[in-house]
Amino acid sequence: MLSIRNAILCVLFLATSHISIALASSCDPINADEVVKAEDSRYAAQMANDFSAMEKLIADDLVYIHSSSVVDSKQSYIESMRSGTVKYKVMRRSDVKVRTFGCVATLTGLGNFDVQLNDKDLSIELRFHSIWAKRDSKLQFISWQATRTPQK
């Protein structure tokens, strides 16, 4: 009886493992050009306060870690711009490296942002890590982390 149960458990394990592997490998891979274009679209939407575009580009499970260590969700991140607390005036990036891992891509680089925070103008230089995932054949911005560069 024990060996039958073990055999059934083994078959179930192998079947579910096979399904998990098939699902993981069945995604539509991201290429470097499309993730750079998606990041460009996000920057453009933020500078234009295009909240409709942001809603589409940003994943519901976004984790956005600012260089100040403040952590935002999709809702709080968009609301900070909608309320006028944060205004992205100019967003530039350089020294960008794109790495793709199937349905996920990371961008790392140097960012120079002119931002208005609580009506105070700031120019911020930072190192960033941006992560995108392809879900249901569309790219979604899922994570950001940034660290300010040392003042010269």
N, C-alpha and C positions, 0 to 999 in steps of 0.2 A: 504494500500500500504506500509506504514511504517513497519507494523508487518511482512509482507512477506519479505521485504528487511532484517529486523533484523533476521528472521528465516534463510534466506539464508546465511547471514554472520555468524550466530551461527554454522550452519552445516559446512561451509567452515573452520571456526576456529577449530572445533572439528576434522575434517578430517585431516587438516594440523598438528594439535597437535599430533594426533595418528601416523601419518607418521614420525614426528620428534622423537617421543618416540621410535618407532620401529627401526628407523635408529640408534639411539643412543645405543640401547640395542642389536643390531645385530652385533656388532664388535666381533672380536676374542680376548678374554681376554689374557692379558700378565700374565705369572707367574714369580715368583722371580728368579728362576734358569735361565730362558732364558734372562732376562734383565741383570743379572750379566755377563752371557756369552757375550752378546752384548757389554757391557761396556769393558770387557776384550779384545774383538776384536777391539774396537775403540782405546784402549791404544796401542795394538800391532801395529795397522796400523800407528798410529802417531809416535811411536818410530822407525818404519821401513821406514817412509816416503812413505807408500803405498797409493798413492793418489787415485788410482782406488777403493780400499776398502773404503777409506774415503768418496768418492763420493756416494757410495751405502749406507753407514751407516748413513750419516748425512743428515737430512731433508733440503729441499730447503728453508724452513722458519726458520732455526736455529736462535736462539738468544743466543749468547755466551758472558757472562759478566765475564771478567777476574778479578782477585783479585786487579788489578791496576785500575779498573773501566772502562777500555777500552771495548767497545762493538763491537763484530764482527758478521757478517752474515756468512752464509756458504761459500760464495765466498771469503770474506776477510780472514776468518779463515784458509781455505785451502791455499790461496795464501801466507799467512805469513809463512807457512811451505815450500811451493813450492819454494819461493824466497830465503829461507835460513835465513830469519830474525829470525825465531823461530825454534829451534830444540829440540824436546822432547827426551832426552837421557834415562831417567829412570822415570817411572810413577808407584807409589805404592799407595795403599789405604788401610785404616784400619778403624775399628769402623764403618763399613757400616751397614746401615739399609735400607731395601727395603720395599716400600709400593706400593701396586698395587690398581688401581682404574679402573677396566674394561680394556679398551684399553690403559691406561696410567699407567706408573710406575715411581716412584721417587726413587733415591738413594741419601742418605746423608751419609757423612763420613768425614774422615780425609785423606788428600792427601799429599804425600811427592814426589815432582817432582824435578828431576835434569834437568834443561833446559838451553839451550844456547840462549840468547837473544842479537841480534846484536853483536855476537862474544864474549859475556861476559857470563861466567858460573855462574849459580845461583842454589841454593838449596832452594826450596820454600816449606813451610808447610802451608796448608790451610784447611779450612772447605769448603766443596762443597755441591752443590745440583745439581744433574744431572737428567734430565727428558727425558723419552723415550715414544714413542707412537707406537702402532701397526696400520699400515696402509696397506691395501691390503695384509694382512697376513705376512708383514715383519716389523721388528722393525726399527725405525728411531730415531736417537738422535735429540731432538728438542730444548733442552735448558740446559744451564749451568750457574751457578752463584757461585762464590767463594769469600771467605774472608780470607786474611792472618791471621794466628794465631799470637798472641803477641810473641815477641822475649823473650826468657827466660834469 
